[in-house]
Amino acid sequence: MFTMEWFERIGLNDKQKKLYLHLLENGALTASQLADELKEQRTNIYLITDELVALDLIERNTRQPVARFMAANPARLQQLIAKQQQDLAVSAKQLRKILPELQGRYVLSSQKPGFAYYEGIKGYGLALDDMIRSGQEVCVFGSSNVSVARPDAWTL
């Protein structure tokens, strides 16, 4: 039996799950048929089908006067999970890159002595803003070309 928890883990809500499984069991149906059989408003059916089409879990056949929806091969669920894993790997890589800056901001905002890590000219600008905001002594290490990008850095 299909549990809602499994579908939730891959990002589907209860209505999406019900519609997808209904199409798997009943073949191609119109929005009106889906609305009647699932006891849902037709406008909601269109919203749900749009979401499932975007996930490639159902297909919209518009070759007939009235569009019909049908479930895609369930193997697409595996493809959906693979894509989510790839997206998660990219997010993890991005987090590793920005984590030092986030930790620095956390330490500084919690009024504890600490450090903040910034990179590049944008990072130097953020460091200057933090120094002005804190009004406390700050030790900065940077490159000599900063004065070109932020001449105001030397007028404090």
C-alpha positions as a Markdown table, in Angstrom:
| # | Residue | x | y | z |
|---|---|---|---|---|
| 1 | Met | 0.0 | 0.0 | 0.0 |
| 2 | Phe | 1.2 | 3.5 | -0.8 |
| 3 | Thr | 1.8 | 5.6 | 2.3 |
| 4 | Met | 1.3 | 9.4 | 2.3 |
| 5 | Glu | 4.7 | 9.7 | 4.1 |
| 6 | Trp | 6.6 | 8.3 | 1.1 |
| 7 | Phe | 4.9 | 10.7 | -1.3 |
| 8 | Glu | 5.5 | 13.6 | 1.1 |
| 9 | Arg | 9.2 | 12.7 | 1.2 |
| 10 | Ile | 9.5 | 13.2 | -2.5 |
| 11 | Gly | 7.5 | 16.5 | -2.4 |
| 12 | Leu | 4.0 | 15.5 | -3.3 |
| 13 | Asn | 1.0 | 16.5 | -1.2 |
| 14 | Asp | -2.1 | 14.4 | -0.6 |
| 15 | Lys | -4.1 | 15.8 | -3.5 |
| 16 | Gln | -1.3 | 15.3 | -5.9 |
| 17 | Lys | -0.8 | 11.7 | -4.7 |
| 18 | Lys | -4.5 | 10.9 | -5.1 |
| 19 | Leu | -4.7 | 12.4 | -8.6 |
| 20 | Tyr | -1.6 | 10.6 | -9.7 |
| 21 | Leu | -2.7 | 7.2 | -8.4 |
| 22 | His | -6.2 | 7.8 | -9.8 |
| 23 | Leu | -4.8 | 8.4 | -13.3 |
| 24 | Leu | -2.5 | 5.3 | -12.9 |
| 25 | Glu | -5.6 | 3.2 | -12.2 |
| 26 | Asn | -8.0 | 4.7 | -14.6 |
| 27 | Gly | -6.1 | 5.9 | -17.6 |
| 28 | Ala | -6.6 | 9.2 | -19.5 |
| 29 | Leu | -9.3 | 11.4 | -18.0 |
| 30 | Thr | -10.5 | 15.0 | -18.5 |
| 31 | Ala | -10.4 | 17.6 | -15.8 |
| 32 | Ser | -14.2 | 17.3 | -15.4 |
| 33 | Gln | -14.0 | 13.6 | -15.0 |
| 34 | Leu | -11.2 | 14.0 | -12.4 |
| 35 | Ala | -13.2 | 16.6 | -10.5 |
| 36 | Asp | -16.2 | 14.4 | -10.3 |
| 37 | Glu | -14.4 | 11.2 | -9.4 |
| 38 | Leu | -12.1 | 12.9 | -6.9 |
| 39 | Lys | -14.8 | 15.2 | -5.4 |
| 40 | Glu | -12.6 | 18.2 | -6.1 |
| 41 | Gln | -13.4 | 21.5 | -7.9 |
| 42 | Arg | -12.3 | 21.6 | -11.5 |
| 43 | Thr | -10.2 | 24.7 | -11.0 |
| 44 | Asn | -8.3 | 22.9 | -8.3 |
| 45 | Ile | -7.8 | 19.9 | -10.7 |
| 46 | Tyr | -6.2 | 22.2 | -13.2 |
| 47 | Leu | -3.8 | 23.5 | -10.5 |
| 48 | Ile | -2.9 | 20.0 | -9.3 |
| 49 | Thr | -2.4 | 18.7 | -12.9 |
| 50 | Asp | -0.2 | 21.7 | -13.7 |
| 51 | Glu | 2.0 | 20.9 | -10.8 |
| 52 | Leu | 2.2 | 17.2 | -11.7 |
| 53 | Val | 2.9 | 18.1 | -15.4 |
| 54 | Ala | 5.8 | 20.3 | -14.2 |
| 55 | Leu | 7.2 | 17.3 | -12.3 |
| 56 | Asp | 6.8 | 15.1 | -15.4 |
| 57 | Leu | 4.5 | 12.7 | -13.5 |
| 58 | Ile | 1.5 | 13.2 | -15.7 |
| 59 | Glu | 1.1 | 14.2 | -19.3 |
| 60 | Arg | -1.5 | 16.5 | -20.9 |
| 61 | Asn | -2.9 | 15.3 | -24.3 |
| 62 | Thr | -4.3 | 18.3 | -26.1 |
| 63 | Arg | -4.8 | 16.6 | -29.5 |
| 64 | Gln | -8.5 | 16.1 | -28.8 |
| 65 | Pro | -11.1 | 18.9 | -28.3 |
| 66 | Val | -11.1 | 18.4 | -24.6 |
| 67 | Ala | -7.7 | 17.9 | -22.9 |
| 68 | Arg | -7.1 | 14.6 | -21.2 |
| 69 | Phe | -4.6 | 13.8 | -18.5 |
| 70 | Met | -2.8 | 10.6 | -18.1 |
| 71 | Ala | -0.1 | 9.3 | -15.7 |
| 72 | Ala | 3.4 | 9.0 | -16.9 |
| 73 | Asn | 5.4 | 5.8 | -16.4 |
| 74 | Pro | 6.0 | 5.3 | -12.7 |
| 75 | Ala | 9.7 | 5.1 | -13.5 |
| 76 | Arg | 9.5 | 8.9 | -13.6 |
| 77 | Leu | 9.2 | 8.8 | -9.8 |
| 78 | Gln | 12.8 | 7.5 | -9.8 |
| 79 | Gln | 13.9 | 10.2 | -12.1 |
| 80 | Leu | 12.2 | 12.8 | -9.8 |
| 81 | Ile | 14.2 | 11.4 | -6.8 |
| 82 | Ala | 17.4 | 11.4 | -8.8 |
| 83 | Lys | 16.9 | 15.1 | -9.8 |
| 84 | Gln | 16.1 | 16.0 | -6.2 |
| 85 | Gln | 19.3 | 14.3 | -5.1 |
| 86 | Gln | 21.3 | 16.3 | -7.7 |
| 87 | Asp | 19.6 | 19.5 | -6.5 |
| 88 | Leu | 20.4 | 18.6 | -2.9 |
| 89 | Ala | 24.1 | 17.9 | -3.8 |
| 90 | Val | 24.3 | 21.4 | -5.5 |
| 91 | Ser | 22.7 | 23.0 | -2.4 |
| 92 | Ala | 25.1 | 21.2 | -0.1 |
| 93 | Lys | 28.1 | 22.4 | -2.2 |
| 94 | Gln | 26.8 | 26.0 | -2.1 |
| 95 | Leu | 26.3 | 25.8 | 1.7 |
| 96 | Arg | 29.9 | 24.6 | 2.2 |
| 97 | Lys | 31.0 | 27.7 | 0.3 |
| 98 | Ile | 28.9 | 30.2 | 2.2 |
| 99 | Leu | 29.0 | 28.5 | 5.7 |
| 100 | Pro | 32.1 | 30.4 | 7.0 |
| 101 | Glu | 30.4 | 33.7 | 6.2 |
| 102 | Leu | 27.1 | 32.6 | 7.8 |
| 103 | Gln | 29.0 | 31.4 | 10.9 |
| 104 | Gly | 30.8 | 34.6 | 11.1 |
| 105 | Arg | 27.6 | 36.6 | 11.0 |
| 106 | Tyr | 26.1 | 34.4 | 13.7 |
| 107 | Val | 29.1 | 34.9 | 16.0 |
| 108 | Leu | 29.1 | 38.7 | 15.4 |
| 109 | Ser | 25.3 | 39.0 | 15.9 |
| 110 | Ser | 25.4 | 37.1 | 19.2 |
| 111 | Gln | 27.7 | 39.7 | 20.7 |
| 112 | Lys | 30.5 | 37.2 | 21.2 |
| 113 | Pro | 34.1 | 37.9 | 20.2 |
| 114 | Gly | 34.6 | 36.1 | 16.9 |
| 115 | Phe | 35.5 | 36.4 | 13.3 |
| 116 | Ala | 33.7 | 36.8 | 10.0 |
| 117 | Tyr | 35.0 | 35.5 | 6.7 |
| 118 | Tyr | 34.4 | 37.6 | 3.6 |
| 119 | Glu | 35.7 | 37.1 | 0.1 |
| 120 | Gly | 36.2 | 39.6 | -2.7 |
| 121 | Ile | 35.3 | 43.2 | -3.1 |
| 122 | Lys | 31.7 | 42.5 | -2.1 |
| 123 | Gly | 32.9 | 40.8 | 1.0 |
| 124 | Tyr | 35.1 | 43.8 | 1.9 |
| 125 | Gly | 32.1 | 46.0 | 1.5 |
| 126 | Leu | 30.1 | 43.8 | 3.9 |
| 127 | Ala | 33.0 | 43.9 | 6.4 |
| 128 | Leu | 33.1 | 47.7 | 6.3 |
| 129 | Asp | 29.4 | 47.8 | 6.9 |
| 130 | Asp | 29.8 | 45.4 | 9.9 |
| 131 | Met | 32.5 | 47.6 | 11.3 |
| 132 | Ile | 30.4 | 50.8 | 11.0 |
| 133 | Arg | 27.4 | 49.0 | 12.5 |
| 134 | Ser | 29.3 | 47.5 | 15.5 |
| 135 | Gly | 31.3 | 50.6 | 16.5 |
| 136 | Gln | 33.9 | 48.3 | 18.0 |
| 137 | Glu | 37.5 | 47.6 | 17.3 |
| 138 | Val | 37.9 | 45.3 | 14.3 |
| 139 | Cys | 40.9 | 43.7 | 12.7 |
| 140 | Val | 40.8 | 43.4 | 8.9 |
| 141 | Phe | 43.1 | 41.6 | 6.5 |
| 142 | Gly | 42.7 | 42.6 | 2.9 |
| 143 | Ser | 44.4 | 43.2 | -0.4 |
| 144 | Ser | 45.8 | 46.6 | -1.5 |
| 145 | Asn | 43.4 | 47.1 | -4.4 |
| 146 | Val | 40.4 | 47.7 | -2.1 |
| 147 | Ser | 41.0 | 51.5 | -2.1 |
| 148 | Val | 40.1 | 51.5 | -5.8 |
| 149 | Ala | 36.8 | 49.7 | -5.3 |
| 150 | Arg | 35.8 | 51.4 | -2.0 |
| 151 | Pro | 37.6 | 54.8 | -1.6 |
| 152 | Asp | 35.4 | 55.5 | 1.4 |
| 153 | Ala | 37.2 | 52.7 | 3.3 |
| 154 | Trp | 40.1 | 55.0 | 4.0 |
| 155 | Thr | 38.0 | 58.0 | 5.1 |
| 156 | Leu | 36.6 | 56.6 | 8.3 |
